[in-house]
Amino acid sequence: MTVNYYEWCSHSSCENRALLFQSFRESTLWEDIEDSLDEAKALAASYEKKHEKKVPVLFVLAMGGRSPTIAGTGTAANSMIGLAGGYNPAAEQFKGYKALSNEAMLLLAPEVIIFPGSTSNPDMTPETLLEQMPILKQTPAGKSGRVVAIDGNMLLGGLGPRTGDVALSLAKSFYLDQGNPSSNES
C-alpha cells in the first residue's frame, strides 16, 4: 500500500481532497471494497428480481439506557442499508435519528432489524433489544428472529475501509439468511 502525504491548506483543500480520493481509487483497497459492494448489489438484484421488492430494514440505535431511535435519511446507517441492497422505509419519513411511536414502528414493517452489537455495545443482544422494545416482536423481523448485530464503530465518523465487508455481510443476512435468527456481528 502506498501512503501519499498532502499539505492541507485552505486555498487548495479541494484540489488536495481530489488528489487523495484519486489515490484511494487507484489502490487495491478500493478494488476490494468495490468487489464486496458489487457482490452485495448482485444479491439484492437477484432477490428483487424474484420478489419484486427490496427487503425493508430498520437500524435501531439503543445505547446507554437512552430511548431507542431509528435511523432515517442522512445517516451512516441509512447509507449502509442502501449499500447492502436493503430498503430503509424510515428514510422516506424523516432525516437523522428519531424515536417512533409503536404504531409508526409497526407501519414501517421491517423484515430485518439491525443494531449496534457486541463490540460497540456489549450489553445489547437481539434478545435485550426485543425486551427493551417489545413492539419489535410484532414486526416481521421480530416474528422471524431477523435481528442482526453490527459493529456500531463502523458507522462512527462515516464509512471507511471495511465498508464493503460490512455491506456484503449485511446483504447476506438480508438475502441469504432469511428465516434464520442471527446475532452475528457484521
TIROLO-143733 format. One line per field, with one value per residue (C-alpha): residue number from 0; x, y, z; residue in one letter; chain. Coordinates in Angstrom, 1 decimal, always signed. Last residue first. Layout:
% residues N
n <- c(NUM,...)
xx <- c(X,...)
yy <- c(Y,...)
zz <- c(Z,...)
res <- c(A,...)
chain <- c(A,...)
END
This chain:
% residues 186
n <- c(185,184,183,182,181,180,179,178,177,176,175,174,173,172,171,170,169,168,167,166,165,164,163,162,161,160,159,158,157,156,155,154,153,152,151,150,149,148,147,146,145,144,143,142,141,140,139,138,137,136,135,134,133,132,131,130,129,128,127,126,125,124,123,122,121,120,119,118,117,116,115,114,113,112,111,110,109,108,107,106,105,104,103,102,101,100,99,98,97,96,95,94,93,92,91,90,89,88,87,86,85,84,83,82,81,80,79,78,77,76,75,74,73,72,71,70,69,68,67,66,65,64,63,62,61,60,59,58,57,56,55,54,53,52,51,50,49,48,47,46,45,44,43,42,41,40,39,38,37,36,35,34,33,32,31,30,29,28,27,26,25,24,23,22,21,20,19,18,17,16,15,14,13,12,11,10,9,8,7,6,5,4,3,2,1,0)
xx <- c(-21.2,-21.9,-23.7,-27.0,-28.9,-32.2,-32.5,-35.7,-33.9,-30.1,-29.4,-31.0,-30.9,-28.2,-26.1,-26.6,-25.4,-22.2,-21.6,-22.2,-19.9,-17.1,-17.5,-17.5,-14.3,-12.1,-14.4,-17.9,-18.7,-17.3,-19.0,-20.8,-18.3,-18.0,-21.5,-20.3,-23.4,-26.0,-28.8,-32.4,-34.1,-36.0,-38.9,-41.6,-39.2,-38.3,-42.0,-42.8,-44.7,-41.6,-40.4,-43.2,-41.3,-38.7,-36.3,-37.0,-36.5,-33.2,-32.1,-32.9,-31.1,-28.1,-27.0,-24.7,-21.6,-22.4,-19.5,-18.1,-21.3,-24.0,-25.1,-28.5,-30.0,-33.7,-34.8,-38.3,-39.2,-42.9,-42.7,-46.4,-45.5,-42.8,-45.2,-47.8,-45.3,-44.4,-41.0,-37.8,-35.9,-32.4,-31.5,-34.0,-37.6,-40.3,-38.9,-35.7,-37.8,-38.7,-35.0,-34.6,-31.8,-29.1,-26.1,-25.0,-28.5,-28.5,-25.0,-26.2,-29.1,-26.8,-24.4,-27.3,-28.8,-32.1,-33.7,-32.1,-34.5,-34.1,-34.1,-34.7,-31.4,-30.0,-26.6,-27.4,-30.4,-29.9,-32.3,-31.5,-34.5,-34.6,-37.2,-36.0,-36.2,-39.1,-40.2,-39.7,-37.6,-36.0,-35.5,-33.8,-31.3,-30.7,-30.0,-27.5,-25.9,-25.7,-23.9,-21.4,-20.7,-20.2,-17.7,-15.8,-15.8,-14.3,-11.6,-10.9,-10.6,-8.1,-6.2,-5.4,-6.2,-9.5,-7.6,-5.0,-7.8,-9.6,-6.4,-5.8,-9.4,-9.1,-5.9,-7.6,-10.5,-8.1,-6.1,-6.7,-7.4,-4.3,-3.8,-0.3,-0.6,+1.2,+0.8,+1.0,+1.4,+0.0)
yy <- c(-7.8,-9.2,-12.5,-12.3,-14.1,-15.8,-17.8,-17.1,-15.5,-16.0,-15.4,-12.1,-9.7,-11.5,-11.9,-8.3,-7.4,-9.3,-7.7,-4.2,-4.9,-6.2,-3.2,-0.7,-2.1,+0.8,+3.5,+4.8,+7.9,+9.1,+6.4,+3.9,+1.0,+1.6,+0.3,-3.2,-4.9,-7.0,-8.6,-9.1,-11.5,-13.5,-14.3,-12.6,-9.7,-9.0,-9.2,-6.7,-7.7,-8.6,-5.0,-3.7,-5.3,-2.5,-3.0,-6.8,-7.0,-5.2,-7.4,-10.6,-9.3,-8.6,-5.2,-5.4,-5.4,-2.2,-1.4,-4.9,-6.8,-5.0,-1.8,-2.5,-4.1,-5.0,-7.1,-7.6,-4.1,-3.3,+0.5,+0.6,-1.4,+1.1,+4.0,+2.4,+1.8,+5.5,+6.5,+8.0,+9.8,+9.7,+11.8,+12.8,+11.7,+9.6,+8.4,+7.2,+5.3,+2.7,+1.8,-0.5,-3.0,-3.6,-3.7,-0.2,+1.1,-0.3,+1.2,+4.6,+4.5,+3.6,+6.5,+8.8,+11.4,+9.6,+8.0,+5.9,+4.8,+5.8,+3.8,+5.8,+6.2,+3.5,+3.9,+2.5,+1.7,+2.8,+0.8,+0.5,-0.6,-2.8,-3.4,-6.1,-4.9,-5.7,-7.6,-11.0,-12.8,-9.7,-8.0,-11.1,-11.3,-7.6,-7.7,-10.5,-8.7,-5.4,-7.2,-8.8,-5.4,-3.8,-6.5,-6.1,-2.3,-2.6,-4.9,-2.7,+0.4,-1.5,-2.3,+1.4,+3.6,+4.9,+5.9,+7.9,+9.6,+10.5,+12.0,+14.0,+15.3,+16.2,+18.1,+20.1,+21.0,+21.9,+24.3,+27.7,+26.4,+24.4,+20.6,+19.5,+16.1,+12.9,+9.7,+6.2,+3.4,+0.0)
zz <- c(+10.8,+14.2,+14.3,+16.2,+13.5,+13.5,+10.3,+8.5,+5.6,+5.9,+2.2,+1.3,+4.3,+6.2,+3.1,+2.3,+5.8,+5.4,+2.0,+3.4,+6.3,+4.0,+1.6,+4.4,+6.0,+4.6,+5.9,+6.3,+8.4,+11.7,+13.6,+11.5,+11.6,+15.4,+15.6,+14.8,+13.5,+15.4,+13.4,+14.3,+11.9,+14.5,+12.2,+14.4,+15.3,+11.7,+10.5,+13.3,+16.4,+18.4,+17.6,+19.9,+22.8,+22.6,+25.6,+25.7,+21.9,+22.2,+25.0,+23.0,+19.9,+22.2,+23.7,+26.7,+24.6,+22.7,+20.3,+20.0,+20.8,+18.8,+17.2,+15.7,+12.6,+12.1,+9.2,+7.7,+8.8,+8.9,+8.8,+9.9,+13.1,+14.1,+13.4,+15.7,+18.5,+18.3,+16.9,+18.4,+15.7,+14.2,+11.2,+8.5,+8.4,+6.7,+3.4,+5.2,+7.7,+5.0,+4.8,+1.7,+1.6,-1.0,+1.4,+0.1,+0.9,+4.5,+4.9,+3.7,+6.2,+9.0,+8.0,+8.5,+6.1,+5.7,+8.8,+11.5,+14.3,+17.9,+21.2,+24.4,+26.3,+28.6,+27.1,+23.7,+21.5,+17.9,+15.7,+12.0,+10.1,+7.0,+4.3,+1.9,-1.7,-3.9,-7.0,-5.3,-7.9,-9.5,-6.1,-4.7,-7.6,-7.5,-3.8,-4.1,-7.0,-5.2,-2.2,-4.7,-6.3,-2.9,-2.0,-5.3,-4.8,-1.4,-2.6,-5.6,-3.3,-1.1,-4.3,-4.6,-7.6,-6.0,-2.9,-4.8,-6.7,-3.4,-2.0,-5.2,-5.2,-1.5,-2.2,-5.0,-2.8,+0.1,-2.1,-0.6,+2.9,+3.4,+3.7,+2.5,+1.0,+2.0,+0.0,+1.5,-1.0,+0.0)
res <- c(S,E,N,S,S,P,N,G,Q,D,L,Y,F,S,K,A,L,S,L,A,V,D,G,T,R,P,G,L,G,G,L,L,M,N,G,D,I,A,V,V,R,G,S,K,G,A,P,T,Q,K,L,I,P,M,Q,E,L,L,T,E,P,T,M,D,P,N,S,T,S,G,P,F,I,I,V,E,P,A,L,L,L,M,A,E,N,S,L,A,K,Y,G,K,F,Q,E,A,A,P,N,Y,G,G,A,L,G,I,M,S,N,A,A,T,G,T,G,A,I,T,P,S,R,G,G,M,A,L,V,F,L,V,P,V,K,K,E,H,K,K,E,Y,S,A,A,L,A,K,A,E,D,L,S,D,E,I,D,E,W,L,T,S,E,R,F,S,Q,F,L,L,A,R,N,E,C,S,S,H,S,C,W,E,Y,Y,N,V,T,M)
chain <- c(A,A,A,A,A,A,A,A,A,A,A,A,A,A,A,A,A,A,A,A,A,A,A,A,A,A,A,A,A,A,A,A,A,A,A,A,A,A,A,A,A,A,A,A,A,A,A,A,A,A,A,A,A,A,A,A,A,A,A,A,A,A,A,A,A,A,A,A,A,A,A,A,A,A,A,A,A,A,A,A,A,A,A,A,A,A,A,A,A,A,A,A,A,A,A,A,A,A,A,A,A,A,A,A,A,A,A,A,A,A,A,A,A,A,A,A,A,A,A,A,A,A,A,A,A,A,A,A,A,A,A,A,A,A,A,A,A,A,A,A,A,A,A,A,A,A,A,A,A,A,A,A,A,A,A,A,A,A,A,A,A,A,A,A,A,A,A,A,A,A,A,A,A,A,A,A,A,A,A,A,A,A,A,A,A,A)
END
